[in-house]
Amino acid sequence: DVLSFSYLDEQFGDEIGGEIYIAIKRAKEQAVSLDHSLTRELAFLFSHGLLHIYGYEHSKKRQTSILEKLQDKILVMASVSPE
């Protein structure tokens, strides 16, 4: 549904941004199956991908918890309900 790729600054080894790809057809299917708007699903997928670019992963329980809380905060700030 979403892929994200971060770019590294070769000289300093710092992440400087990235790309996010969202499968629109899959997002539409998920919006229907989860009974929320496409706008909400796209906002969720974008925020999820963005957080991955900035290093948040699912590999550790604590990181997953932080990732989920930040996603919800982003959706609220964007005026798109996290639920």
mmCIF file of the N, C-alpha and C atoms, coordinates in Angstrom:
data_MODEL
# 
_entry.id   MODEL 
# 
loop_
_atom_site.group_PDB 
_atom_site.id 
_atom_site.type_symbol 
_atom_site.label_atom_id 
_atom_site.label_alt_id 
_atom_site.label_comp_id 
_atom_site.label_asym_id 
_atom_site.label_entity_id 
_atom_site.label_seq_id 
_atom_site.pdbx_PDB_ins_code 
_atom_site.Cartn_x 
_atom_site.Cartn_y 
_atom_site.Cartn_z 
_atom_site.occupancy 
_atom_site.B_iso_or_equiv 
_atom_site.pdbx_formal_charge 
_atom_site.auth_seq_id 
_atom_site.auth_comp_id 
_atom_site.auth_asym_id 
_atom_site.auth_atom_id 
_atom_site.pdbx_PDB_model_num 
ATOM 1   N N  . ASP A 1 1  ? 0.799   -1.193 0.000  1.00 0.00 ? 1  ASP A N  1 
ATOM 2   C CA . ASP A 1 1  ? 0.000   0.000  0.000  1.00 0.00 ? 1  ASP A CA 1 
ATOM 3   C C  . ASP A 1 1  ? 0.848   1.265  0.000  1.00 0.00 ? 1  ASP A C  1 
ATOM 4   N N  . VAL A 1 2  ? 1.985   1.258  0.726  1.00 0.00 ? 2  VAL A N  1 
ATOM 5   C CA . VAL A 1 2  ? 2.884   2.411  0.724  1.00 0.00 ? 2  VAL A CA 1 
ATOM 6   C C  . VAL A 1 2  ? 4.330   1.931  0.806  1.00 0.00 ? 2  VAL A C  1 
ATOM 7   N N  . LEU A 1 3  ? 5.186   2.571  0.018  1.00 0.00 ? 3  LEU A N  1 
ATOM 8   C CA . LEU A 1 3  ? 6.625   2.319  0.068  1.00 0.00 ? 3  LEU A CA 1 
ATOM 9   C C  . LEU A 1 3  ? 7.312   3.650  0.296  1.00 0.00 ? 3  LEU A C  1 
ATOM 10  N N  . SER A 1 4  ? 8.353   3.639  1.094  1.00 0.00 ? 4  SER A N  1 
ATOM 11  C CA . SER A 1 4  ? 9.106   4.873  1.313  1.00 0.00 ? 4  SER A CA 1 
ATOM 12  C C  . SER A 1 4  ? 10.593  4.570  1.228  1.00 0.00 ? 4  SER A C  1 
ATOM 13  N N  . PHE A 1 5  ? 11.319  5.535  0.683  1.00 0.00 ? 5  PHE A N  1 
ATOM 14  C CA . PHE A 1 5  ? 12.760  5.408  0.505  1.00 0.00 ? 5  PHE A CA 1 
ATOM 15  C C  . PHE A 1 5  ? 13.411  6.689  1.001  1.00 0.00 ? 5  PHE A C  1 
ATOM 16  N N  . SER A 1 6  ? 14.382  6.560  1.889  1.00 0.00 ? 6  SER A N  1 
ATOM 17  C CA . SER A 1 6  ? 15.065  7.757  2.376  1.00 0.00 ? 6  SER A CA 1 
ATOM 18  C C  . SER A 1 6  ? 16.347  7.976  1.572  1.00 0.00 ? 6  SER A C  1 
ATOM 19  N N  . TYR A 1 7  ? 16.734  9.235  1.463  1.00 0.00 ? 7  TYR A N  1 
ATOM 20  C CA . TYR A 1 7  ? 17.978  9.614  0.813  1.00 0.00 ? 7  TYR A CA 1 
ATOM 21  C C  . TYR A 1 7  ? 18.988  9.991  1.875  1.00 0.00 ? 7  TYR A C  1 
ATOM 22  N N  . LEU A 1 8  ? 20.207  9.612  1.650  1.00 0.00 ? 8  LEU A N  1 
ATOM 23  C CA . LEU A 1 8  ? 21.269  9.957  2.582  1.00 0.00 ? 8  LEU A CA 1 
ATOM 24  C C  . LEU A 1 8  ? 22.200  10.973 1.947  1.00 0.00 ? 8  LEU A C  1 
ATOM 25  N N  . ASP A 1 9  ? 22.671  11.900 2.752  1.00 0.00 ? 9  ASP A N  1 
ATOM 26  C CA . ASP A 1 9  ? 23.700  12.834 2.325  1.00 0.00 ? 9  ASP A CA 1 
ATOM 27  C C  . ASP A 1 9  ? 25.015  12.062 2.353  1.00 0.00 ? 9  ASP A C  1 
ATOM 28  N N  . GLU A 1 10 ? 25.597  11.843 1.191  1.00 0.00 ? 10 GLU A N  1 
ATOM 29  C CA . GLU A 1 10 ? 26.816  11.021 1.087  1.00 0.00 ? 10 GLU A CA 1 
ATOM 30  C C  . GLU A 1 10 ? 27.958  11.572 1.939  1.00 0.00 ? 10 GLU A C  1 
ATOM 31  N N  . GLN A 1 11 ? 28.087  12.884 2.004  1.00 0.00 ? 11 GLN A N  1 
ATOM 32  C CA . GLN A 1 11 ? 29.199  13.492 2.719  1.00 0.00 ? 11 GLN A CA 1 
ATOM 33  C C  . GLN A 1 11 ? 29.063  13.347 4.230  1.00 0.00 ? 11 GLN A C  1 
ATOM 34  N N  . PHE A 1 12 ? 27.847  13.505 4.739  1.00 0.00 ? 12 PHE A N  1 
ATOM 35  C CA . PHE A 1 12 ? 27.658  13.511 6.183  1.00 0.00 ? 12 PHE A CA 1 
ATOM 36  C C  . PHE A 1 12 ? 26.926  12.280 6.717  1.00 0.00 ? 12 PHE A C  1 
ATOM 37  N N  . GLY A 1 13 ? 26.341  11.479 5.838  1.00 0.00 ? 13 GLY A N  1 
ATOM 38  C CA . GLY A 1 13 ? 25.630  10.281 6.269  1.00 0.00 ? 13 GLY A CA 1 
ATOM 39  C C  . GLY A 1 13 ? 24.285  10.564 6.904  1.00 0.00 ? 13 GLY A C  1 
ATOM 40  N N  . ASP A 1 14 ? 23.768  11.781 6.709  1.00 0.00 ? 14 ASP A N  1 
ATOM 41  C CA . ASP A 1 14 ? 22.487  12.163 7.290  1.00 0.00 ? 14 ASP A CA 1 
ATOM 42  C C  . ASP A 1 14 ? 21.354  11.940 6.299  1.00 0.00 ? 14 ASP A C  1 
ATOM 43  N N  . GLU A 1 15 ? 20.180  11.584 6.827  1.00 0.00 ? 15 GLU A N  1 
ATOM 44  C CA . GLU A 1 15 ? 18.999  11.499 5.980  1.00 0.00 ? 15 GLU A CA 1 
ATOM 45  C C  . GLU A 1 15 ? 18.563  12.907 5.629  1.00 0.00 ? 15 GLU A C  1 
ATOM 46  N N  . ILE A 1 16 ? 18.268  13.131 4.349  1.00 0.00 ? 16 ILE A N  1 
ATOM 47  C CA . ILE A 1 16 ? 17.892  14.475 3.914  1.00 0.00 ? 16 ILE A CA 1 
ATOM 48  C C  . ILE A 1 16 ? 16.524  14.511 3.245  1.00 0.00 ? 16 ILE A C  1 
ATOM 49  N N  . GLY A 1 17 ? 15.813  13.437 3.297  1.00 0.00 ? 17 GLY A N  1 
ATOM 50  C CA . GLY A 1 17 ? 14.499  13.388 2.660  1.00 0.00 ? 17 GLY A CA 1 
ATOM 51  C C  . GLY A 1 17 ? 14.255  12.015 2.068  1.00 0.00 ? 17 GLY A C  1 
ATOM 52  N N  . GLY A 1 18 ? 13.331  11.960 1.127  1.00 0.00 ? 18 GLY A N  1 
ATOM 53  C CA . GLY A 1 18 ? 13.047  10.677 0.520  1.00 0.00 ? 18 GLY A CA 1 
ATOM 54  C C  . GLY A 1 18 ? 11.864  10.739 -0.413 1.00 0.00 ? 18 GLY A C  1 
ATOM 55  N N  . GLU A 1 19 ? 11.394  9.568  -0.781 1.00 0.00 ? 19 GLU A N  1 
ATOM 56  C CA . GLU A 1 19 ? 10.243  9.440  -1.664 1.00 0.00 ? 19 GLU A CA 1 
ATOM 57  C C  . GLU A 1 19 ? 9.226   8.506  -1.029 1.00 0.00 ? 19 GLU A C  1 
ATOM 58  N N  . ILE A 1 20 ? 7.969   8.809  -1.282 1.00 0.00 ? 20 ILE A N  1 
ATOM 59  C CA . ILE A 1 20 ? 6.871   7.983  -0.787 1.00 0.00 ? 20 ILE A CA 1 
ATOM 60  C C  . ILE A 1 20 ? 5.999   7.622  -1.980 1.00 0.00 ? 20 ILE A C  1 
ATOM 61  N N  . TYR A 1 21 ? 5.734   6.336  -2.135 1.00 0.00 ? 21 TYR A N  1 
ATOM 62  C CA . TYR A 1 21 ? 4.864   5.855  -3.199 1.00 0.00 ? 21 TYR A CA 1 
ATOM 63  C C  . TYR A 1 21 ? 3.637   5.211  -2.573 1.00 0.00 ? 21 TYR A C  1 
ATOM 64  N N  . ILE A 1 22 ? 2.466   5.668  -2.972 1.00 0.00 ? 22 ILE A N  1 
ATOM 65  C CA . ILE A 1 22 ? 1.213   5.138  -2.450 1.00 0.00 ? 22 ILE A CA 1 
ATOM 66  C C  . ILE A 1 22 ? 0.458   4.475  -3.595 1.00 0.00 ? 22 ILE A C  1 
ATOM 67  N N  . ALA A 1 23 ? 0.051   3.237  -3.395 1.00 0.00 ? 23 ALA A N  1 
ATOM 68  C CA . ALA A 1 23 ? -0.756  2.511  -4.380 1.00 0.00 ? 23 ALA A CA 1 
ATOM 69  C C  . ALA A 1 23 ? -2.202  2.974  -4.219 1.00 0.00 ? 23 ALA A C  1 
ATOM 70  N N  . ILE A 1 24 ? -2.639  3.852  -5.121 1.00 0.00 ? 24 ILE A N  1 
ATOM 71  C CA . ILE A 1 24 ? -3.965  4.462  -5.007 1.00 0.00 ? 24 ILE A CA 1 
ATOM 72  C C  . ILE A 1 24 ? -5.074  3.408  -5.039 1.00 0.00 ? 24 ILE A C  1 
ATOM 73  N N  . LYS A 1 25 ? -4.959  2.434  -5.932 1.00 0.00 ? 25 LYS A N  1 
ATOM 74  C CA . LYS A 1 25 ? -5.996  1.396  -6.013 1.00 0.00 ? 25 LYS A CA 1 
ATOM 75  C C  . LYS A 1 25 ? -6.115  0.663  -4.674 1.00 0.00 ? 25 LYS A C  1 
ATOM 76  N N  . ARG A 1 26 ? -4.986  0.324  -4.084 1.00 0.00 ? 26 ARG A N  1 
ATOM 77  C CA . ARG A 1 26 ? -4.999  -0.370 -2.787 1.00 0.00 ? 26 ARG A CA 1 
ATOM 78  C C  . ARG A 1 26 ? -5.544  0.550  -1.690 1.00 0.00 ? 26 ARG A C  1 
ATOM 79  N N  . ALA A 1 27 ? -5.191  1.831  -1.739 1.00 0.00 ? 27 ALA A N  1 
ATOM 80  C CA . ALA A 1 27 ? -5.699  2.783  -0.747 1.00 0.00 ? 27 ALA A CA 1 
ATOM 81  C C  . ALA A 1 27 ? -7.216  2.873  -0.818 1.00 0.00 ? 27 ALA A C  1 
ATOM 82  N N  . LYS A 1 28 ? -7.759  2.885  -2.042 1.00 0.00 ? 28 LYS A N  1 
ATOM 83  C CA . LYS A 1 28 ? -9.217  2.918  -2.202 1.00 0.00 ? 28 LYS A CA 1 
ATOM 84  C C  . LYS A 1 28 ? -9.855  1.672  -1.598 1.00 0.00 ? 28 LYS A C  1 
ATOM 85  N N  . GLU A 1 29 ? -9.269  0.507  -1.862 1.00 0.00 ? 29 GLU A N  1 
ATOM 86  C CA . GLU A 1 29 ? -9.790  -0.748 -1.307 1.00 0.00 ? 29 GLU A CA 1 
ATOM 87  C C  . GLU A 1 29 ? -9.753  -0.726 0.216  1.00 0.00 ? 29 GLU A C  1 
ATOM 88  N N  . GLN A 1 30 ? -8.652  -0.247 0.777  1.00 0.00 ? 30 GLN A N  1 
ATOM 89  C CA . GLN A 1 30 ? -8.516  -0.204 2.231  1.00 0.00 ? 30 GLN A CA 1 
ATOM 90  C C  . GLN A 1 30 ? -9.492  0.788  2.849  1.00 0.00 ? 30 GLN A C  1 
ATOM 91  N N  . ALA A 1 31 ? -9.705  1.910  2.199  1.00 0.00 ? 31 ALA A N  1 
ATOM 92  C CA . ALA A 1 31 ? -10.663 2.894  2.723  1.00 0.00 ? 31 ALA A CA 1 
ATOM 93  C C  . ALA A 1 31 ? -12.054 2.277  2.811  1.00 0.00 ? 31 ALA A C  1 
ATOM 94  N N  . VAL A 1 32 ? -12.440 1.540  1.787  1.00 0.00 ? 32 VAL A N  1 
ATOM 95  C CA . VAL A 1 32 ? -13.754 0.887  1.787  1.00 0.00 ? 32 VAL A CA 1 
ATOM 96  C C  . VAL A 1 32 ? -13.809 -0.183 2.875  1.00 0.00 ? 32 VAL A C  1 
ATOM 97  N N  . SER A 1 33 ? -12.787 -1.032 2.931  1.00 0.00 ? 33 SER A N  1 
ATOM 98  C CA . SER A 1 33 ? -12.819 -2.141 3.899  1.00 0.00 ? 33 SER A CA 1 
ATOM 99  C C  . SER A 1 33 ? -12.738 -1.646 5.340  1.00 0.00 ? 33 SER A C  1 
ATOM 100 N N  . LEU A 1 34 ? -12.095 -0.508 5.563  1.00 0.00 ? 34 LEU A N  1 
ATOM 101 C CA . LEU A 1 34 ? -11.990 0.043  6.914  1.00 0.00 ? 34 LEU A CA 1 
ATOM 102 C C  . LEU A 1 34 ? -13.073 1.061  7.223  1.00 0.00 ? 34 LEU A C  1 
ATOM 103 N N  . ASP A 1 35 ? -13.927 1.313  6.248  1.00 0.00 ? 35 ASP A N  1 
ATOM 104 C CA . ASP A 1 35 ? -15.077 2.206  6.393  1.00 0.00 ? 35 ASP A CA 1 
ATOM 105 C C  . ASP A 1 35 ? -14.682 3.635  6.796  1.00 0.00 ? 35 ASP A C  1 
ATOM 106 N N  . HIS A 1 36 ? -13.706 4.158  6.079  1.00 0.00 ? 36 HIS A N  1 
ATOM 107 C CA . HIS A 1 36 ? -13.390 5.571  6.242  1.00 0.00 ? 36 HIS A CA 1 
ATOM 108 C C  . HIS A 1 36 ? -13.072 6.180  4.880  1.00 0.00 ? 36 HIS A C  1 
ATOM 109 N N  . SER A 1 37 ? -12.874 7.477  4.825  1.00 0.00 ? 37 SER A N  1 
ATOM 110 C CA . SER A 1 37 ? -12.712 8.166  3.547  1.00 0.00 ? 37 SER A CA 1 
ATOM 111 C C  . SER A 1 37 ? -11.360 7.873  2.907  1.00 0.00 ? 37 SER A C  1 
ATOM 112 N N  . LEU A 1 38 ? -11.309 8.058  1.600  1.00 0.00 ? 38 LEU A N  1 
ATOM 113 C CA . LEU A 1 38 ? -10.047 7.919  0.877  1.00 0.00 ? 38 LEU A CA 1 
ATOM 114 C C  . LEU A 1 38 ? -9.060  8.981  1.361  1.00 0.00 ? 38 LEU A C  1 
ATOM 115 N N  . THR A 1 39 ? -9.550  10.165 1.654  1.00 0.00 ? 39 THR A N  1 
ATOM 116 C CA . THR A 1 39 ? -8.680  11.229 2.167  1.00 0.00 ? 39 THR A CA 1 
ATOM 117 C C  . THR A 1 39 ? -7.989  10.790 3.444  1.00 0.00 ? 39 THR A C  1 
ATOM 118 N N  . ARG A 1 40 ? -8.744  10.183 4.344  1.00 0.00 ? 40 ARG A N  1 
ATOM 119 C CA . ARG A 1 40 ? -8.177  9.709  5.605  1.00 0.00 ? 40 ARG A CA 1 
ATOM 120 C C  . ARG A 1 40 ? -7.147  8.618  5.349  1.00 0.00 ? 40 ARG A C  1 
ATOM 121 N N  . GLU A 1 41 ? -7.450  7.689  4.441  1.00 0.00 ? 41 GLU A N  1 
ATOM 122 C CA . GLU A 1 41 ? -6.521  6.589  4.140  1.00 0.00 ? 41 GLU A CA 1 
ATOM 123 C C  . GLU A 1 41 ? -5.236  7.124  3.513  1.00 0.00 ? 41 GLU A C  1 
ATOM 124 N N  . LEU A 1 42 ? -5.350  8.062  2.580  1.00 0.00 ? 42 LEU A N  1 
ATOM 125 C CA . LEU A 1 42 ? -4.162  8.632  1.952  1.00 0.00 ? 42 LEU A CA 1 
ATOM 126 C C  . LEU A 1 42 ? -3.317  9.401  2.963  1.00 0.00 ? 42 LEU A C  1 
ATOM 127 N N  . ALA A 1 43 ? -3.969  10.137 3.852  1.00 0.00 ? 43 ALA A N  1 
ATOM 128 C CA . ALA A 1 43 ? -3.243  10.866 4.897  1.00 0.00 ? 43 ALA A CA 1 
ATOM 129 C C  . ALA A 1 43 ? -2.516  9.890  5.826  1.00 0.00 ? 43 ALA A C  1 
ATOM 130 N N  . PHE A 1 44 ? -3.186  8.800  6.159  1.00 0.00 ? 44 PHE A N  1 
ATOM 131 C CA . PHE A 1 44 ? -2.561  7.783  7.013  1.00 0.00 ? 44 PHE A CA 1 
ATOM 132 C C  . PHE A 1 44 ? -1.343  7.181  6.316  1.00 0.00 ? 44 PHE A C  1 
ATOM 133 N N  . LEU A 1 45 ? -1.514  6.764  5.062  1.00 0.00 ? 45 LEU A N  1 
ATOM 134 C CA . LEU A 1 45 ? -0.413  6.128  4.341  1.00 0.00 ? 45 LEU A CA 1 
ATOM 135 C C  . LEU A 1 45 ? 0.761   7.086  4.156  1.00 0.00 ? 45 LEU A C  1 
ATOM 136 N N  . PHE A 1 46 ? 0.457   8.352  3.852  1.00 0.00 ? 46 PHE A N  1 
ATOM 137 C CA . PHE A 1 46 ? 1.531   9.326  3.700  1.00 0.00 ? 46 PHE A CA 1 
ATOM 138 C C  . PHE A 1 46 ? 2.274   9.525  5.015  1.00 0.00 ? 46 PHE A C  1 
ATOM 139 N N  . SER A 1 47 ? 1.541   9.705  6.108  1.00 0.00 ? 47 SER A N  1 
ATOM 140 C CA . SER A 1 47 ? 2.204   9.926  7.399  1.00 0.00 ? 47 SER A CA 1 
ATOM 141 C C  . SER A 1 47 ? 3.013   8.698  7.804  1.00 0.00 ? 47 SER A C  1 
ATOM 142 N N  . HIS A 1 48 ? 2.496   7.513  7.514  1.00 0.00 ? 48 HIS A N  1 
ATOM 143 C CA . HIS A 1 48 ? 3.207   6.272  7.823  1.00 0.00 ? 48 HIS A CA 1 
ATOM 144 C C  . HIS A 1 48 ? 4.523   6.207  7.039  1.00 0.00 ? 48 HIS A C  1 
ATOM 145 N N  . GLY A 1 49 ? 4.444   6.489  5.749  1.00 0.00 ? 49 GLY A N  1 
ATOM 146 C CA . GLY A 1 49 ? 5.648   6.482  4.923  1.00 0.00 ? 49 GLY A CA 1 
ATOM 147 C C  . GLY A 1 49 ? 6.655   7.529  5.363  1.00 0.00 ? 49 GLY A C  1 
ATOM 148 N N  . LEU A 1 50 ? 6.166   8.720  5.700  1.00 0.00 ? 50 LEU A N  1 
ATOM 149 C CA . LEU A 1 50 ? 7.037   9.801  6.147  1.00 0.00 ? 50 LEU A CA 1 
ATOM 150 C C  . LEU A 1 50 ? 7.777   9.416  7.423  1.00 0.00 ? 50 LEU A C  1 
ATOM 151 N N  . LEU A 1 51 ? 7.075   8.813  8.354  1.00 0.00 ? 51 LEU A N  1 
ATOM 152 C CA . LEU A 1 51 ? 7.723   8.391  9.595  1.00 0.00 ? 51 LEU A CA 1 
ATOM 153 C C  . LEU A 1 51 ? 8.781   7.323  9.339  1.00 0.00 ? 51 LEU A C  1 
ATOM 154 N N  . HIS A 1 52 ? 8.543   6.445  8.380  1.00 0.00 ? 52 HIS A N  1 
ATOM 155 C CA . HIS A 1 52 ? 9.575   5.457  8.013  1.00 0.00 ? 52 HIS A CA 1 
ATOM 156 C C  . HIS A 1 52 ? 10.817  6.156  7.460  1.00 0.00 ? 52 HIS A C  1 
ATOM 157 N N  . ILE A 1 53 ? 10.618  7.196  6.650  1.00 0.00 ? 53 ILE A N  1 
ATOM 158 C CA . ILE A 1 53 ? 11.763  7.942  6.121  1.00 0.00 ? 53 ILE A CA 1 
ATOM 159 C C  . ILE A 1 53 ? 12.598  8.514  7.260  1.00 0.00 ? 53 ILE A C  1 
ATOM 160 N N  . TYR A 1 54 ? 11.933  8.933  8.316  1.00 0.00 ? 54 TYR A N  1 
ATOM 161 C CA . TYR A 1 54 ? 12.646  9.501  9.457  1.00 0.00 ? 54 TYR A CA 1 
ATOM 162 C C  . TYR A 1 54 ? 13.083  8.458  10.485 1.00 0.00 ? 54 TYR A C  1 
ATOM 163 N N  . GLY A 1 55 ? 13.040  7.191  10.089 1.00 0.00 ? 55 GLY A N  1 
ATOM 164 C CA . GLY A 1 55 ? 13.669  6.148  10.898 1.00 0.00 ? 55 GLY A CA 1 
ATOM 165 C C  . GLY A 1 55 ? 12.785  5.343  11.817 1.00 0.00 ? 55 GLY A C  1 
ATOM 166 N N  . TYR A 1 56 ? 11.507  5.616  11.861 1.00 0.00 ? 56 TYR A N  1 
ATOM 167 C CA . TYR A 1 56 ? 10.616  4.833  12.725 1.00 0.00 ? 56 TYR A CA 1 
ATOM 168 C C  . TYR A 1 56 ? 10.278  3.519  12.043 1.00 0.00 ? 56 TYR A C  1 
ATOM 169 N N  . GLU A 1 57 ? 10.407  2.429  12.784 1.00 0.00 ? 57 GLU A N  1 
ATOM 170 C CA . GLU A 1 57 ? 10.192  1.092  12.222 1.00 0.00 ? 57 GLU A CA 1 
ATOM 171 C C  . GLU A 1 57 ? 9.246   0.279  13.099 1.00 0.00 ? 57 GLU A C  1 
ATOM 172 N N  . HIS A 1 58 ? 8.872   -0.888 12.583 1.00 0.00 ? 58 HIS A N  1 
ATOM 173 C CA . HIS A 1 58 ? 7.998   -1.816 13.308 1.00 0.00 ? 58 HIS A CA 1 
ATOM 174 C C  . HIS A 1 58 ? 8.790   -2.901 14.022 1.00 0.00 ? 58 HIS A C  1 
ATOM 175 N N  . SER A 1 59 ? 10.108  -2.848 13.934 1.00 0.00 ? 59 SER A N  1 
ATOM 176 C CA . SER A 1 59 ? 10.935  -3.947 14.428 1.00 0.00 ? 59 SER A CA 1 
ATOM 177 C C  . SER A 1 59 ? 10.944  -4.083 15.953 1.00 0.00 ? 59 SER A C  1 
ATOM 178 N N  . LYS A 1 60 ? 10.665  -3.010 16.654 1.00 0.00 ? 60 LYS A N  1 
ATOM 179 C CA . LYS A 1 60 ? 10.665  -3.050 18.115 1.00 0.00 ? 60 LYS A CA 1 
ATOM 180 C C  . LYS A 1 60 ? 9.329   -2.536 18.628 1.00 0.00 ? 60 LYS A C  1 
ATOM 181 N N  . LYS A 1 61 ? 8.832   -3.174 19.701 1.00 0.00 ? 61 LYS A N  1 
ATOM 182 C CA . LYS A 1 61 ? 7.524   -2.816 20.245 1.00 0.00 ? 61 LYS A CA 1 
ATOM 183 C C  . LYS A 1 61 ? 7.452   -1.333 20.605 1.00 0.00 ? 61 LYS A C  1 
ATOM 184 N N  . ARG A 1 62 ? 8.479   -0.802 21.230 1.00 0.00 ? 62 ARG A N  1 
ATOM 185 C CA . ARG A 1 62 ? 8.486   0.617  21.633 1.00 0.00 ? 62 ARG A CA 1 
ATOM 186 C C  . ARG A 1 62 ? 8.423   1.521  20.406 1.00 0.00 ? 62 ARG A C  1 
ATOM 187 N N  . GLN A 1 63 ? 9.194   1.198  19.369 1.00 0.00 ? 63 GLN A N  1 
ATOM 188 C CA . GLN A 1 63 ? 9.173   2.019  18.148 1.00 0.00 ? 63 GLN A CA 1 
ATOM 189 C C  . GLN A 1 63 ? 7.804   1.952  17.484 1.00 0.00 ? 63 GLN A C  1 
ATOM 190 N N  . THR A 1 64 ? 7.175   0.786  17.489 1.00 0.00 ? 64 THR A N  1 
ATOM 191 C CA . THR A 1 64 ? 5.839   0.663  16.905 1.00 0.00 ? 64 THR A CA 1 
ATOM 192 C C  . THR A 1 64 ? 4.853   1.544  17.653 1.00 0.00 ? 64 THR A C  1 
ATOM 193 N N  . SER A 1 65 ? 4.945   1.567  18.969 1.00 0.00 ? 65 SER A N  1 
ATOM 194 C CA . SER A 1 65 ? 4.061   2.396  19.784 1.00 0.00 ? 65 SER A CA 1 
ATOM 195 C C  . SER A 1 65 ? 4.263   3.884  19.465 1.00 0.00 ? 65 SER A C  1 
ATOM 196 N N  . ILE A 1 66 ? 5.503   4.297  19.371 1.00 0.00 ? 66 ILE A N  1 
ATOM 197 C CA . ILE A 1 66 ? 5.802   5.698  19.042 1.00 0.00 ? 66 ILE A CA 1 
ATOM 198 C C  . ILE A 1 66 ? 5.296   6.021  17.638 1.00 0.00 ? 66 ILE A C  1 
ATOM 199 N N  . LEU A 1 67 ? 5.540   5.135  16.681 1.00 0.00 ? 67 LEU A N  1 
ATOM 200 C CA . LEU A 1 67 ? 5.081   5.312  15.300 1.00 0.00 ? 67 LEU A CA 1 
ATOM 201 C C  . LEU A 1 67 ? 3.573   5.521  15.261 1.00 0.00 ? 67 LEU A C  1 
ATOM 202 N N  . GLU A 1 68 ? 2.826   4.689  15.960 1.00 0.00 ? 68 GLU A N  1 
ATOM 203 C CA . GLU A 1 68 ? 1.370   4.785  15.960 1.00 0.00 ? 68 GLU A CA 1 
ATOM 204 C C  . GLU A 1 68 ? 0.890   6.086  16.600 1.00 0.00 ? 68 GLU A C  1 
ATOM 205 N N  . LYS A 1 69 ? 1.520   6.502  17.693 1.00 0.00 ? 69 LYS A N  1 
ATOM 206 C CA . LYS A 1 69 ? 1.132   7.750  18.351 1.00 0.00 ? 69 LYS A CA 1 
ATOM 207 C C  . LYS A 1 69 ? 1.420   8.954  17.459 1.00 0.00 ? 69 LYS A C  1 
ATOM 208 N N  . LEU A 1 70 ? 2.565   8.946  16.793 1.00 0.00 ? 70 LEU A N  1 
ATOM 209 C CA . LEU A 1 70 ? 2.898   10.046 15.901 1.00 0.00 ? 70 LEU A CA 1 
ATOM 210 C C  . LEU A 1 70 ? 1.958   10.098 14.695 1.00 0.00 ? 70 LEU A C  1 
ATOM 211 N N  . GLN A 1 71 ? 1.603   8.925  14.150 1.00 0.00 ? 71 GLN A N  1 
ATOM 212 C CA . GLN A 1 71 ? 0.640   8.882  13.040 1.00 0.00 ? 71 GLN A CA 1 
ATOM 213 C C  . GLN A 1 71 ? -0.672  9.534  13.453 1.00 0.00 ? 71 GLN A C  1 
ATOM 214 N N  . ASP A 1 72 ? -1.164  9.167  14.619 1.00 0.00 ? 72 ASP A N  1 
ATOM 215 C CA . ASP A 1 72 ? -2.422  9.736  15.114 1.00 0.00 ? 72 ASP A CA 1 
ATOM 216 C C  . ASP A 1 72 ? -2.304  11.250 15.287 1.00 0.00 ? 72 ASP A C  1 
ATOM 217 N N  . LYS A 1 73 ? -1.185  11.706 15.833 1.00 0.00 ? 73 LYS A N  1 
ATOM 218 C CA . LYS A 1 73 ? -0.981  13.136 16.040 1.00 0.00 ? 73 LYS A CA 1 
ATOM 219 C C  . LYS A 1 73 ? -0.965  13.869 14.697 1.00 0.00 ? 73 LYS A C  1 
ATOM 220 N N  . ILE A 1 74 ? -0.296  13.314 13.709 1.00 0.00 ? 74 ILE A N  1 
ATOM 221 C CA . ILE A 1 74 ? -0.243  13.930 12.383 1.00 0.00 ? 74 ILE A CA 1 
ATOM 222 C C  . ILE A 1 74 ? -1.639  14.010 11.784 1.00 0.00 ? 74 ILE A C  1 
ATOM 223 N N  . LEU A 1 75 ? -2.424  12.943 11.897 1.00 0.00 ? 75 LEU A N  1 
ATOM 224 C CA . LEU A 1 75 ? -3.776  12.941 11.341 1.00 0.00 ? 75 LEU A CA 1 
ATOM 225 C C  . LEU A 1 75 ? -4.663  13.977 12.023 1.00 0.00 ? 75 LEU A C  1 
ATOM 226 N N  . VAL A 1 76 ? -4.524  14.144 13.314 1.00 0.00 ? 76 VAL A N  1 
ATOM 227 C CA . VAL A 1 76 ? -5.296  15.159 14.030 1.00 0.00 ? 76 VAL A CA 1 
ATOM 228 C C  . VAL A 1 76 ? -4.861  16.552 13.579 1.00 0.00 ? 76 VAL A C  1 
ATOM 229 N N  . MET A 1 77 ? -3.568  16.767 13.465 1.00 0.00 ? 77 MET A N  1 
ATOM 230 C CA . MET A 1 77 ? -3.056  18.073 13.024 1.00 0.00 ? 77 MET A CA 1 
ATOM 231 C C  . MET A 1 77 ? -3.513  18.400 11.595 1.00 0.00 ? 77 MET A C  1 
ATOM 232 N N  . ALA A 1 78 ? -3.671  17.355 10.783 1.00 0.00 ? 78 ALA A N  1 
ATOM 233 C CA . ALA A 1 78 ? -4.125  17.543 9.398  1.00 0.00 ? 78 ALA A CA 1 
ATOM 234 C C  . ALA A 1 78 ? -5.657  17.584 9.298  1.00 0.00 ? 78 ALA A C  1 
ATOM 235 N N  . SER A 1 79 ? -6.310  17.581 10.444 1.00 0.00 ? 79 SER A N  1 
ATOM 236 C CA . SER A 1 79 ? -7.783  17.575 10.520 1.00 0.00 ? 79 SER A CA 1 
ATOM 237 C C  . SER A 1 79 ? -8.394  16.358 9.850  1.00 0.00 ? 79 SER A C  1 
ATOM 238 N N  . VAL A 1 80 ? -7.713  15.229 9.979  1.00 0.00 ? 80 VAL A N  1 
ATOM 239 C CA . VAL A 1 80 ? -8.227  13.952 9.476  1.00 0.00 ? 80 VAL A CA 1 
ATOM 240 C C  . VAL A 1 80 ? -8.231  13.002 10.671 1.00 0.00 ? 80 VAL A C  1 
ATOM 241 N N  . SER A 1 81 ? -9.393  12.586 11.091 1.00 0.00 ? 81 SER A N  1 
ATOM 242 C CA . SER A 1 81 ? -9.523  11.748 12.286 1.00 0.00 ? 81 SER A CA 1 
ATOM 243 C C  . SER A 1 81 ? -8.643  10.495 12.191 1.00 0.00 ? 81 SER A C  1 
ATOM 244 N N  . PRO A 1 82 ? -7.918  10.157 13.259 1.00 0.00 ? 82 PRO A N  1 
ATOM 245 C CA . PRO A 1 82 ? -7.117  8.928  13.231 1.00 0.00 ? 82 PRO A CA 1 
ATOM 246 C C  . PRO A 1 82 ? -7.953  7.658  13.288 1.00 0.00 ? 82 PRO A C  1 
ATOM 247 N N  . GLU A 1 83 ? -9.184  7.750  13.661 1.00 0.00 ? 83 GLU A N  1 
ATOM 248 C CA . GLU A 1 83 ? -10.056 6.554  13.741 1.00 0.00 ? 83 GLU A CA 1 
ATOM 249 C C  . GLU A 1 83 ? -10.915 6.443  12.514 1.00 0.00 ? 83 GLU A C  1 
# 
